[in-house]
Amino acid sequence: MSKEFDVVVIGAGPGGYVAAIRAAQLGKTVACIEKWKNPAGTLKLGGTCLNVGCIPSKALLASSEEFENASHHLADHGISVENVSVDISKMMGRKDGIVEKMTKGIEFLFRKNKITWLKGHGKFTGKTDAGVQIEVSGEGEDGASSEVVTAKNVIIATGSKARHLPGIPVDNKLIADNEGALSFDTAPKKLAVIGAGVIGLELGSVWRRLGADVTVLEALPEFLGVADEALSKEAAKQFKKQGLDIRVGVKVGEVKTSENGVTIAYTDKDGNAQTLEADRLVVSVGRVPNTDNLGLEAIGLKANERGFIDVDDHCATAVPNVYAIGDVVRGPMLAHKAEDEGVLVAEVIDGQKPHIDYNCIPWVIYTEPEIAWVGKTEQQLKAEGREIKTGQFPFMANGRALGINKADGFVKMIADAKTDELLGVHIISANASDLIAEAVVAMEFKAASEDIGRICHPHPSLSEVMREAALAVDKRALNM
């Protein structure tokens, strides 16, 4: 007789493990299936985000930023440092230690909440009156190669994997995706990056700070077209000043590898044939959902033509009691979006009536300066024909920003021209990832720009720029 659970979650990334914890908090019997193994062959929870994504990349971004500050910016504070060097292996060890701590933390939370970790690959095999049947293969109990469990409810949270380009084989040595680019043993002298999205910009920034000459090739004609135009223009200016060579509107052709490195043939935005030589290449052209080999057809479910699982507003699939969240469904591929969906589904299963406003999910790029936004861009609102008013305030007029030597960037707020409701907030600055949270709260509560303008902010602090931008919407900024 198979084990039976109220809820079985397939995947233990941010969406999956949070869904499992919330379901357990609500009194359900819960199991979570996960097969991830680290390079040492040890099974780990946390998925891509904790193991080879958000957490290790932010650790390397922080380390590389410290090196850059010591090398180039401490002198601004009157601090003289000579012969600054970097130990890449120690830096990687620090990153790996943080990952280990975080993944061990999830194991502790599973034990605390009495969640059963089913180690292996989960695949649907059918349905019975008792529930959905899932085969777990690979690391079964007592050395068994597989076992079948029954679930009254299933949450598919299998995440995504890096999209690879045809004809460009990723070996994570010369040609790497996000996983390989987080584990280089040395800083390449010349690094090429295909894709100027979040991953390409963050990893390009890491290795540029550590000494690489970085060239980023982007197929789209505009840089960061998903962001507000004011933000993308400022970001392009800052990255160029730092030494990132970003080339847009290119078409990548043949990629050749040799003992000396990688050669990339491409056509530039003017149609001219070009060649780029590099020691290493990072391919960061988006991600694709992990929906293959799940046995979806065994329960009457299938992925759409793009590989995603279609769901409704409450992440329910076409099959009763089967839900899908995170990177395998519509919407942005963001860890915090997956977490919110995980909580939502656990509460739906419990009979509650939760809701997610997808317009209030923030985006963040952890470059220097950081880039963050929530809501709609000015381009989107104008395309909709919405009457708007905007306010913008620079960090160069903020005492705290000047004091910490981080005065680049600005906050831009967009409000409805008549009602003053906040429609979008766009930030490029130090700590933008933290500052954006105030905007998310405001938009969730349908606040007006005046509401932020009338709230007392601590002085001196970076958050004052949020208030000044809100005041600027009505042309009444105080410090400009």
HELIX and SHEET records of a PDB file:
HELIX    1   1 PRO A   14  GLN A   25  1                                  12    
HELIX    2   2 GLY A   47  VAL A   52  1                                   6    
HELIX    3   3 CYS A   54  GLU A   68  1                                  15    
HELIX    4   4 ASN A   69  HIS A   73  3                                   5    
HELIX    5   5 LEU A   74  HIS A   77  5                                   4    
HELIX    6   6 ILE A   88  LYS A  112  1                                  25    
HELIX    7   7 GLU A  141  GLY A  143  5                                   3    
HELIX    8   8 ASN A  178  ALA A  181  1                                   4    
HELIX    9   9 VAL A  198  ARG A  209  1                                  12    
HELIX   10  10 GLU A  229  GLN A  242  1                                  14    
HELIX   11  11 LEU A  296  ILE A  299  5                                   4    
HELIX   12  12 GLY A  326  VAL A  328  5                                   3    
HELIX   13  13 ALA A  335  ILE A  349  1                                  15    
HELIX   14  14 TYR A  358  CYS A  360  5                                   3    
HELIX   15  15 GLU A  378  ALA A  383  1                                   6    
HELIX   16  16 PHE A  395  ALA A  397  5                                   3    
HELIX   17  17 GLY A  399  GLY A  403  1                                   5    
HELIX   18  18 ALA A  432  GLU A  444  1                                  13    
HELIX   19  19 SER A  449  GLY A  453  1                                   5    
HELIX   20  20 GLU A  464  VAL A  473  1                                  10    
SHEET    1   A 6 VAL A 322  ALA A 324  0                                        
SHEET    2   A 6 SER A 146  ILE A 156  1                                        
SHEET    3   A 6 LYS A   3  ILE A  10  1                                        
SHEET    4   A 6 VAL A  30  GLU A  34  1                                        
SHEET    5   A 6 THR A 116  THR A 128  1                                        
SHEET    6   A 6 GLY A 131  GLY A 138 -1                                        
SHEET    1   B 2 SER A 160  ALA A 162  0                                        
SHEET    2   B 2 ARG A 287  PRO A 289 -1                                        
SHEET    1   C 5 ILE A 175  ALA A 176  0                                        
SHEET    2   C 5 ARG A 280  VAL A 283  1                                        
SHEET    3   C 5 LYS A 190  ILE A 194  1                                        
SHEET    4   C 5 ASP A 213  LEU A 217  1                                        
SHEET    5   C 5 ASP A 245  ARG A 247  1                                        
SHEET    1   D 3 LYS A 251  SER A 258  0                                        
SHEET    2   D 3 GLY A 261  THR A 267 -1                                        
SHEET    3   D 3 ALA A 273  ALA A 278 -1                                        
SHEET    1   E 5 TRP A 363  ILE A 365  0                                        
SHEET    2   E 5 GLU A 370  GLY A 375 -1                                        
SHEET    3   E 5 LEU A 422  SER A 429 -1                                        
SHEET    4   E 5 PHE A 410  ASP A 416 -1                                        
SHEET    5   E 5 ILE A 388  PRO A 394 -1                                        
END                                                                             
